Amino acid sequence: MKALIIEDEIMAAKALKKLLGEVSPDTDVVAVLESIEDSVEWISKHPMPDLMFMDIHLADGSSFAIFDRVTITCPVIFTTAYDEYALKAFEVNSIDYLLKPISREALERAMRKFHELADNRFDQAKVNLIMAQLGERKKYKSCFLLPERDKYIPVSVEDIAYIYIGAKSVKLVTMDQKAFYLSHTLDDLMAEIDPHMFFRANRQFIVSRKTIKDVAVWFGNKLSINLSVETPEKIIVSKARVGEFKSWFTS
């Protein structure tokens, strides 16, 4: 069986290839591609593999852009580090996902699902359905009711400057720099607030679009997001997520 890996993080790609060799020794990884452009070119020039592993977030944008440019007719198993709140769309459509860091158990489950599929075809209509489901507007929180001493303070999401995790606690900071502690995880919060308004910059920060003052180029082709309010440390976007950030900010 021939498999293609589309993943822009070198160590993640090596780990997946190694784990795949252990879980499915008969699988031959024909190529490891790092970008939308490389993937489109490779797929255009080579026979379709039996299976693709595709990271959702690539350095030059969302991997869904690949489907706009070439026709993919094999099953795809998506991988992601963040968008847990959207992953049910893949399950509904019999397309599996692997949440990073990928575990052996998760990969074994995905491969069993692949082999059990009666029809191993993945067509454009299915891709369009997934994209539509991911793009559906859901009702997001408009306000948080947050504890402060012996009372609760209403905080509109419009007033949130950023959310930060540090010293094992999650802190919500408003535009006027009032801080509130939350019991939520950042993953839970991203599922509750509008992703058009907020961006998960890294494992520590969620930032509001309206608070971004400017963006500086940082070492190693990373970005440093500067807000109109003070932050406890620099907000760095990794090289791998620069394309995703630019797409989000200009959308």
Secondary structure as a PSIPRED ss2 file (coil, helix, strand):
# PSIPRED VFORMAT (PSIPRED V4.0)

   1 M C   1.000  0.000  0.000
   2 K E   0.000  0.000  1.000
   3 A E   0.000  0.000  1.000
   4 L E   0.000  0.000  1.000
   5 I E   0.000  0.000  1.000
   6 I E   0.000  0.000  1.000
   7 E C   1.000  0.000  0.000
   8 D C   1.000  0.000  0.000
   9 E C   1.000  0.000  0.000
  10 I H   0.000  1.000  0.000
  11 M H   0.000  1.000  0.000
  12 A H   0.000  1.000  0.000
  13 A H   0.000  1.000  0.000
  14 K H   0.000  1.000  0.000
  15 A H   0.000  1.000  0.000
  16 L H   0.000  1.000  0.000
  17 K H   0.000  1.000  0.000
  18 K H   0.000  1.000  0.000
  19 L H   0.000  1.000  0.000
  20 L H   0.000  1.000  0.000
  21 G H   0.000  1.000  0.000
  22 E H   0.000  1.000  0.000
  23 V H   0.000  1.000  0.000
  24 S C   1.000  0.000  0.000
  25 P C   1.000  0.000  0.000
  26 D C   1.000  0.000  0.000
  27 T C   1.000  0.000  0.000
  28 D E   0.000  0.000  1.000
  29 V E   0.000  0.000  1.000
  30 V E   0.000  0.000  1.000
  31 A E   0.000  0.000  1.000
  32 V E   0.000  0.000  1.000
  33 L E   0.000  0.000  1.000
  34 E C   1.000  0.000  0.000
  35 S C   1.000  0.000  0.000
  36 I H   0.000  1.000  0.000
  37 E H   0.000  1.000  0.000
  38 D H   0.000  1.000  0.000
  39 S H   0.000  1.000  0.000
  40 V H   0.000  1.000  0.000
  41 E H   0.000  1.000  0.000
  42 W H   0.000  1.000  0.000
  43 I H   0.000  1.000  0.000
  44 S H   0.000  1.000  0.000
  45 K H   0.000  1.000  0.000
  46 H C   1.000  0.000  0.000
  47 P C   1.000  0.000  0.000
  48 M C   1.000  0.000  0.000
  49 P C   1.000  0.000  0.000
  50 D C   1.000  0.000  0.000
  51 L E   0.000  0.000  1.000
  52 M E   0.000  0.000  1.000
  53 F E   0.000  0.000  1.000
  54 M E   0.000  0.000  1.000
  55 D E   0.000  0.000  1.000
  56 I C   1.000  0.000  0.000
  57 H E   0.000  0.000  1.000
  58 L E   0.000  0.000  1.000
  59 A C   1.000  0.000  0.000
  60 D C   1.000  0.000  0.000
  61 G E   0.000  0.000  1.000
  62 S E   0.000  0.000  1.000
  63 S C   1.000  0.000  0.000
  64 F H   0.000  1.000  0.000
  65 A H   0.000  1.000  0.000
  66 I H   0.000  1.000  0.000
  67 F H   0.000  1.000  0.000
  68 D H   0.000  1.000  0.000
  69 R H   0.000  1.000  0.000
  70 V C   1.000  0.000  0.000
  71 T C   1.000  0.000  0.000
  72 I C   1.000  0.000  0.000
  73 T C   1.000  0.000  0.000
  74 C C   1.000  0.000  0.000
  75 P C   1.000  0.000  0.000
  76 V E   0.000  0.000  1.000
  77 I E   0.000  0.000  1.000
  78 F E   0.000  0.000  1.000
  79 T E   0.000  0.000  1.000
  80 T E   0.000  0.000  1.000
  81 A C   1.000  0.000  0.000
  82 Y C   1.000  0.000  0.000
  83 D C   1.000  0.000  0.000
  84 E H   0.000  1.000  0.000
  85 Y H   0.000  1.000  0.000
  86 A H   0.000  1.000  0.000
  87 L C   1.000  0.000  0.000
  88 K H   0.000  1.000  0.000
  89 A H   0.000  1.000  0.000
  90 F H   0.000  1.000  0.000
  91 E H   0.000  1.000  0.000
  92 V H   0.000  1.000  0.000
  93 N C   1.000  0.000  0.000
  94 S C   1.000  0.000  0.000
  95 I C   1.000  0.000  0.000
  96 D C   1.000  0.000  0.000
  97 Y E   0.000  0.000  1.000
  98 L E   0.000  0.000  1.000
  99 L E   0.000  0.000  1.000
 100 K C   1.000  0.000  0.000
 101 P C   1.000  0.000  0.000
 102 I C   1.000  0.000  0.000
 103 S C   1.000  0.000  0.000
 104 R H   0.000  1.000  0.000
 105 E H   0.000  1.000  0.000
 106 A H   0.000  1.000  0.000
 107 L H   0.000  1.000  0.000
 108 E H   0.000  1.000  0.000
 109 R H   0.000  1.000  0.000
 110 A H   0.000  1.000  0.000
 111 M H   0.000  1.000  0.000
 112 R H   0.000  1.000  0.000
 113 K H   0.000  1.000  0.000
 114 F H   0.000  1.000  0.000
 115 H H   0.000  1.000  0.000
 116 E H   0.000  1.000  0.000
 117 L C   1.000  0.000  0.000
 118 A C   1.000  0.000  0.000
 119 D C   1.000  0.000  0.000
 120 N C   1.000  0.000  0.000
 121 R C   1.000  0.000  0.000
 122 F C   1.000  0.000  0.000
 123 D C   1.000  0.000  0.000
 124 Q H   0.000  1.000  0.000
 125 A H   0.000  1.000  0.000
 126 K H   0.000  1.000  0.000
 127 V H   0.000  1.000  0.000
 128 N H   0.000  1.000  0.000
 129 L H   0.000  1.000  0.000
 130 I H   0.000  1.000  0.000
 131 M H   0.000  1.000  0.000
 132 A H   0.000  1.000  0.000
 133 Q H   0.000  1.000  0.000
 134 L H   0.000  1.000  0.000
 135 G H   0.000  1.000  0.000
 136 E C   1.000  0.000  0.000
 137 R C   1.000  0.000  0.000
 138 K C   1.000  0.000  0.000
 139 K C   1.000  0.000  0.000
 140 Y C   1.000  0.000  0.000
 141 K C   1.000  0.000  0.000
 142 S C   1.000  0.000  0.000
 143 C E   0.000  0.000  1.000
 144 F E   0.000  0.000  1.000
 145 L E   0.000  0.000  1.000
 146 L E   0.000  0.000  1.000
 147 P E   0.000  0.000  1.000
 148 E E   0.000  0.000  1.000
 149 R C   1.000  0.000  0.000
 150 D C   1.000  0.000  0.000
 151 K E   0.000  0.000  1.000
 152 Y E   0.000  0.000  1.000
 153 I E   0.000  0.000  1.000
 154 P E   0.000  0.000  1.000
 155 V E   0.000  0.000  1.000
 156 S E   0.000  0.000  1.000
 157 V H   0.000  1.000  0.000
 158 E H   0.000  1.000  0.000
 159 D H   0.000  1.000  0.000
 160 I E   0.000  0.000  1.000
 161 A E   0.000  0.000  1.000
 162 Y E   0.000  0.000  1.000
 163 I E   0.000  0.000  1.000
 164 Y E   0.000  0.000  1.000
 165 I E   0.000  0.000  1.000
 166 G E   0.000  0.000  1.000
 167 A C   1.000  0.000  0.000
 168 K C   1.000  0.000  0.000
 169 S E   0.000  0.000  1.000
 170 V E   0.000  0.000  1.000
 171 K E   0.000  0.000  1.000
 172 L E   0.000  0.000  1.000
 173 V E   0.000  0.000  1.000
 174 T E   0.000  0.000  1.000
 175 M C   1.000  0.000  0.000
 176 D C   1.000  0.000  0.000
 177 Q C   1.000  0.000  0.000
 178 K C   1.000  0.000  0.000
 179 A E   0.000  0.000  1.000
 180 F E   0.000  0.000  1.000
 181 Y E   0.000  0.000  1.000
 182 L E   0.000  0.000  1.000
 183 S C   1.000  0.000  0.000
 184 H C   1.000  0.000  0.000
 185 T C   1.000  0.000  0.000
 186 L H   0.000  1.000  0.000
 187 D H   0.000  1.000  0.000
 188 D H   0.000  1.000  0.000
 189 L H   0.000  1.000  0.000
 190 M H   0.000  1.000  0.000
 191 A H   0.000  1.000  0.000
 192 E H   0.000  1.000  0.000
 193 I C   1.000  0.000  0.000
 194 D C   1.000  0.000  0.000
 195 P C   1.000  0.000  0.000
 196 H C   1.000  0.000  0.000
 197 M C   1.000  0.000  0.000
 198 F E   0.000  0.000  1.000
 199 F E   0.000  0.000  1.000
 200 R E   0.000  0.000  1.000
 201 A C   1.000  0.000  0.000
 202 N C   1.000  0.000  0.000
 203 R C   1.000  0.000  0.000
 204 Q C   1.000  0.000  0.000
 205 F E   0.000  0.000  1.000
 206 I E   0.000  0.000  1.000
 207 V E   0.000  0.000  1.000
 208 S E   0.000  0.000  1.000
 209 R H   0.000  1.000  0.000
 210 K H   0.000  1.000  0.000
 211 T H   0.000  1.000  0.000
 212 I E   0.000  0.000  1.000
 213 K E   0.000  0.000  1.000
 214 D E   0.000  0.000  1.000
 215 V E   0.000  0.000  1.000
 216 A E   0.000  0.000  1.000
 217 V E   0.000  0.000  1.000
 218 W E   0.000  0.000  1.000
 219 F H   0.000  1.000  0.000
 220 G H   0.000  1.000  0.000
 221 N H   0.000  1.000  0.000
 222 K E   0.000  0.000  1.000
 223 L E   0.000  0.000  1.000
 224 S E   0.000  0.000  1.000
 225 I E   0.000  0.000  1.000
 226 N E   0.000  0.000  1.000
 227 L E   0.000  0.000  1.000
 228 S C   1.000  0.000  0.000
 229 V C   1.000  0.000  0.000
 230 E C   1.000  0.000  0.000
 231 T C   1.000  0.000  0.000
 232 P C   1.000  0.000  0.000
 233 E C   1.000  0.000  0.000
 234 K C   1.000  0.000  0.000
 235 I E   0.000  0.000  1.000
 236 I E   0.000  0.000  1.000
 237 V E   0.000  0.000  1.000
 238 S C   1.000  0.000  0.000
 239 K H   0.000  1.000  0.000
 240 A H   0.000  1.000  0.000
 241 R H   0.000  1.000  0.000
 242 V H   0.000  1.000  0.000
 243 G H   0.000  1.000  0.000
 244 E H   0.000  1.000  0.000
 245 F H   0.000  1.000  0.000
 246 K H   0.000  1.000  0.000
 247 S H   0.000  1.000  0.000
 248 W H   0.000  1.000  0.000
 249 F H   0.000  1.000  0.000
 250 T H   0.000  1.000  0.000
 251 S C   1.000  0.000  0.000
